[in-house]
Amino acid sequence: MLQKFLLLAAAIAIVWYGFKFVGRLNQQRQDKVAKDQDNPRMGVADTVQCPVCDAYVAADSKSDCGKAECPY
């Protein structure tokens, strides 16, 4: 009789901690997805060629190449 109660208690404990473990894994996965959505990776960007130095720069964030006549 005592063995049945111990076996039942062990089964309940295994199920209980199993659900806690799966819940923790799910939470970590959701945190990672949220973090990845907050920090998007650099993708493909359109570029334009500078008429003075012939260097290609990103169209949305043009920056000076350092040459005197550079329009960016």
C-alpha positions in Angstrom: 0.0 0.0 0.0 2.8 2.4 0.9 4.6 1.5 -2.4 1.5 2.6 -4.3 1.4 5.9 -2.6 5.1 6.5 -3.2 4.8 5.5 -6.8 1.8 7.9 -7.2 3.7 10.7 -5.5 6.7 10.1 -7.8 4.5 10.1 -10.9 2.8 13.4 -9.8 6.2 14.9 -9.1 7.5 13.9 -12.5 4.5 15.3 -14.3 4.6 18.5 -12.2 8.3 19.2 -12.8 7.9 18.2 -16.5 5.3 20.8 -17.0 7.5 23.4 -15.3 10.5 22.4 -17.5 8.4 22.7 -20.7 7.0 26.1 -19.5 10.5 27.4 -18.9 11.7 26.2 -22.4 8.7 27.9 -23.9 9.3 31.2 -22.1 13.0 31.2 -23.2 11.9 30.6 -26.8 9.4 33.5 -26.6 12.0 35.8 -25.1 14.4 34.9 -27.9 11.8 35.6 -30.5 10.9 39.0 -28.9 14.6 39.9 -28.7 15.1 39.0 -32.4 12.2 41.1 -33.4 13.6 44.1 -31.4 17.0 43.8 -33.2 16.4 43.2 -36.8 19.3 42.0 -38.8 20.8 44.1 -41.5 19.3 43.2 -44.8 19.8 44.2 -48.4 19.9 47.9 -49.0 19.7 50.0 -52.1 22.9 51.7 -53.1 23.8 54.7 -55.2 27.1 55.5 -56.9 28.8 58.7 -56.0 29.5 60.7 -59.2 32.8 62.0 -57.8 34.5 59.1 -56.1 32.6 56.2 -57.8 32.0 54.6 -54.4 28.7 52.9 -53.6 26.9 54.1 -50.5 23.5 53.2 -49.0 20.8 55.3 -50.5 19.0 55.9 -47.2 22.1 56.9 -45.1 24.5 58.6 -47.4 27.8 59.7 -45.8 30.7 61.7 -46.8 33.6 59.7 -48.4 36.2 62.4 -47.5 36.8 63.9 -50.9 36.3 67.6 -51.4 33.8 67.4 -54.2 31.7 64.6 -52.7 28.1 65.6 -52.6 27.4 63.3 -49.7 
